[in-house]
C-alpha cells in the first residue's frame, strides 16, 4: 500500500535533475540554534575528568579488540 507523497526513486530523480540543471531551491529563512546557559560547576576538576575519559576510551578499545578475536 502506498502512502501519500512521492517514492524514493521519484524524489531522488527530482533532486538529481535539480542538481544537474543548476536549479536552486529557495530557502525560507536562516536556521538559528537557540542556546541556553547550563550554569557553572564550581568544583569540577578538569584534570580528573580528562583522566577518566582516557581510562574509559582504553577500556572500550580493549573490549572491541576482545570481540574481534
C-alpha positions in Angstrom: 0.0 0.0 0.0 1.4 3.4 -1.0 1.3 6.3 1.4 0.8 9.8 0.1 3.8 11.7 -1.2 6.3 10.5 -3.8 8.5 7.5 -3.9 12.2 7.5 -3.1 13.1 6.9 -6.7 11.0 9.9 -7.8 12.5 12.1 -5.1 16.0 11.0 -6.0 15.4 11.7 -9.7 14.0 15.2 -9.0 17.0 16.0 -6.8 19.4 14.8 -9.4 17.8 16.8 -12.1 17.8 20.0 -10.0 21.5 19.4 -9.2 22.4 18.8 -12.8 20.5 21.8 -14.2 21.7 24.2 -11.5 18.1 24.9 -10.3 18.3 26.2 -6.8 15.7 25.6 -4.1 14.5 28.8 -2.3 15.2 28.7 1.4 12.7 30.1 3.7 15.0 31.6 6.3 18.3 31.0 8.0 18.3 28.4 10.8 19.4 29.8 14.2 20.1 27.4 17.1 19.0 28.8 20.5 21.5 28.3 23.3 20.9 28.2 27.0 23.2 28.6 29.9 23.7 25.5 32.0 25.5 27.3 34.7 29.0 26.8 36.0 30.2 23.9 38.1 32.5 25.4 40.6 34.1 22.2 42.0 34.7 20.3 38.8 38.3 19.2 38.3 39.0 19.1 34.6 42.3 17.2 35.0 40.4 14.4 36.7 37.7 14.3 34.0 40.3 14.1 31.3 42.0 11.2 33.1 38.6 9.3 33.5 37.9 9.9 29.8 41.3 8.3 28.8 40.6 5.2 31.0 37.1 4.8 29.5 38.5 5.0 26.0 41.1 2.4 26.8 38.5 0.1 28.2 36.3 0.5 25.1 39.2 -0.2 22.8 40.1 -3.3 24.8 36.5 -4.5 24.7 36.3 -4.0 20.9 39.6 -5.9 20.4 38.4 -8.8 22.5 35.2 -9.1 20.4 37.2 -9.4 17.2 39.3 -12.4 18.4 
